[in-house]
Amino acid sequence: MAVSIVEAAPAKINLFLHVGPRRADGFHPLQSLAVFTDAGDRLAVSPADNLTLTVEGPFASQLADEDDNLVLRAAKALGGPGRSAALTLTKNLPVASGIGGGSSDAAAALRGLSRLWALPETDSLHAIAIGLGSDVPACIDCVPCFMEGRGEILTPAARMPRLAMLLVNPGAKVPTRDVFAALTKGRGTDMRLPTGGFADTADLLRFLEATGNDLEMPARDIEPAVAAVLEGLKSLPGALLARMSGSGATCFAIFADDESCARAAAKLRAAHPGWWIVPTFVPARGISPEEPGQDIGPSPEGL
């Protein structure tokens, strides 16, 4: 029996997201500090006679009506005619929720199929990724990074702390196109990260005080449940920062440790049993995509 290659497709969280004026090509330049959580989807790829995709997991039904899934688009863009595989996506993340689920799934497909088909290790994955979507390039390596341009200009964060994080989605979809259409003004793209990175959580939070998510207000206007989630997160004991990720509707809160994060999750679940509420963590060095759920490792001394 052929052995499957399993790739992690972690949730991508925008700790901040600044947007510039719309460009001539229709895209907005952006800046964001993106991190990846232990929570995410999983993609298994196996040899097969045809290219197929099976979707399972708690949010599989949300993809049932998609005729052109981003995972299959990634596979076709990488493989071309004649290459085949059986792909099985375990969809643990809500769809169209601002945490890069589809983009991370597509990146997992590019990595997994590159391994399955023994393709040369080149920068071509990133070139294919930007053709699939603005968030896909950052999801190739799954490490904390500073995103610029459309998202294709990536600079790895020099140093990041491990973060205990609570993810919450009210069960609402907020179309990205609508959110950008409702945006009247952004902070622009003149932010720079500290050259030495962030020594600890307090250091990071001090930096984030001067940032925000420019898409949060238009998303709240489109979907009032976003405001309810943010209010709920900010009211939790131990919440150090609460903010929306991406274009929504998923929001996150940072906590001092895993225990306080877990207690906050239990409290919020009791008050809002219909919400998707997941306590997780952000490894300092990112998620190892070839070993789902594993931290790449501690930050080397001095980085």
ABEGO torsion letter per residue (X at the ends): XBBBBBBBBBBBBBABBBBBBBBAAGBBBBBBBBBBBABEBBBBBBBBABBBBBBBEAAAAAAAABABBAAAAAAAAAAEBGBBBBBBBBBABBBGAGAGAAAAAAAAAAAAAAAAAGBBBBAAAAAAAAAAEAAAAAAAAGBBBBBBEAGABBBBBABBBBBBBBBBBAGBBBBAAAAAAABABBAEBABBBBAAEBABAAAAAAAAAABBBAAAAAAAAABAAAAAAAAAAAABBGBABBBBBEAOABBBBBBABAAAAAAAAAAAAAABAABBBBBBBBBAAEBBAABBGBBAEBBBBGX
